[in-house]
Amino acid sequence: MRLFKKSAPEANRLEATIGSGDSGQALEAKSLSIFYGEFEAVKRLSIGFERKKVTALIGPSGCGKSTALRAFNRMNELIRGVRTEGEVSFRGVNVYDPDVDAVQVRRWIGMVFQKPNPFSKSIYENIAWGARINGYQGGFDELVENSLKQVALWDEVKDKLKESAYALSGGQQQRLCIARAVALKPEILLMDEPTSALDPISTAKIESLLDDLKKRYTIIIVTHNMQQAGRVSDKTGFMLLGELVEYSDTKELFFNPKDPRTENYISGRFG
Amino acid sequence: MSGREDFAVNLASRHARGDRWRLMFMLSTLLAIVFLGALILTIVDDAFGYVVMVDEVDQRSLVPDDERLESLDAEALRAVIDERLSPRRYRAIERERPFDERTAADLYDIVLYEIVKPRVAETYTLFESLFARRSIVEETTLAHPDGELVFRSWVNMRFLSTSQTARPLTTGVLTAVKGSILTISITILFSFPVGIAAAIWLEEYAGDNRLNRFIQVNIYNLAGVPSIIYGMLGLAIFVRGLERFTSGSAFGASTSGEVANGRTILSAGLTLAILILPVIIINAQEAIRAIPGSLRQSSLAVGATKWQTIWHQVLPASFDRILTGAVLAVSRAIGETAPLVVVGASTFLTQDPTGVFSKFTTLPIQIYQWTSRPQAEFRHISAAAIVVLLALMLSLNAFAIFTRNRLRRQKRFG
């Protein structure tokens, strides 16, 4: 149990390597397998994600892409009966090592969910809270403004920062959730089908944001919308039945797929 | 491509069935309201009504011809007391508080209840008083020619503000009200924190293993255990086992002179707390469970620890429901009688409780005791006490609803 086992210096092993450890890739999974009970949802996935690029994971429903994504910042642990094997290497540290604190992992690897899920607090607090509990020492007004500007929401909400986040539209809420994640200045942003609950206009806004955001963050996005993957990503991985079938530059994967299964999927023959 | 003939034409009968159910639901609600109304009517019926008062000593014999007892000043009242009060009662009352220090109203009370000694010869219910007034008047002028027919509210300021006495006209509920409030405060202070904490443990921390499932099942079972059994538990643990603490002797409270060996307000409050603990736990668990997982996920995803997630997100979002459940449980506890009888409530107590180590009686106990008295007046007095109990309960609920609404508003905009 973490309560008793974590000793301070070891728990900060991840902290110590942040900023210095410069491995080639922002995040790397090494033969990562994830089980729901007996069912193997992700089968020995090995994949590396390049720094400051947008990488898309596509595939039909149930292919394990969301499960894999949630494994990258140990969100899977919240689901009962999930077992993870293999390694997820971040800054040279396996985030599944017993002396690594999941809280620390999630703090550096942010996440945006399928449905907008702001806190039931004010817009301002939605952004400031995460930074505050993580001991942010700078000015909060500045942080809030900065984060909202990064998601192009500042002009829309600057006069109602004290109002409830629920007063915003679905698309605005989702951008607020992205702002909430970037307020922690994370290394990596995981996005789990971030636009699937939104209308086309809100979707377009978020897609255009990704181009700006990738200047600062490494982005991994899971989507079942192939066109979206084609529009926003630099690299794309295609998953099927828990396996990574093909992984290459997005253009390459869409126009010149090596694997017949990839070709079948992107040409719309199944999925 | 018409598939019409494959489907029976039954829309009308489907609607009709729905309407029948709707009627059933409405009638059930109506029935509940009728019962509730009947309950309130019976109580109100007994709490107000005509009474025939007969004075043992004629008031007119005490005062000069052209005056009335009510309009006498302190000096004149003092004269009446000096002249008519028996020396024994005189000394007793003087010991309580010297006559010279008493106000005119005080002296009037003494003259009235110690010398005039009015007595209730006949009582009527509210409905009799309203609808059969004429026959009441006829009847009473015949039976009690020197009596006085007055409309009496058995719930009155005197009743609310005096301690218990043996006589129906002078008795009051203050002792029981104080006892109830003190007892329920102990109950709240103990059961809320413990119950909510246990619910948090069970929902957020406890794993899904055999031991925890066993605990969970037993909490559900405990919620159904008859309350008198909790009384036995309270007697064994608090009154006997922890007597040193519940009697206050461990804290040096024995000097107050009214120590009740473990049968104190503290024991009663703790017993009631244990009684409602399972209900509070179950309600709080359900409130916490109703918080969607997405809230916890979004909190953890910004690097919050489990405790920060619970404290800053889960509890604020569920607190209004936790409070509602807990207050309902407390409403039950206020009305509990059986366990307190076992724990050792005093049935006749003329001294108000001064603290948690005092002997106690509570409103339900007091009502129980009054209803078992043979005199007709006590039926009306217990009705009045029931009105007080209901008022106490409703004000607690109103306070809870008010707090909950405030919390909800904060939740929306906080």
Interface residues (C-beta under 8 A of the other chain):
Chain A: N73 M75 L78 R80 V103 Q104 R106 R107 G110 M111 F113 K115 N117 P118 F119 S120 K121 S122 E125 W129 G130 I133 N134 K162 E163 S164 Y166 C177 R180 A181 A183 L184
Chain B: D208 G293 S294 L295 R296 Q297 S298 S299 L300 A301 V302 G303 A304 T305 Q308 H312 Q313 P316 A317 K411 R412 F413 G414
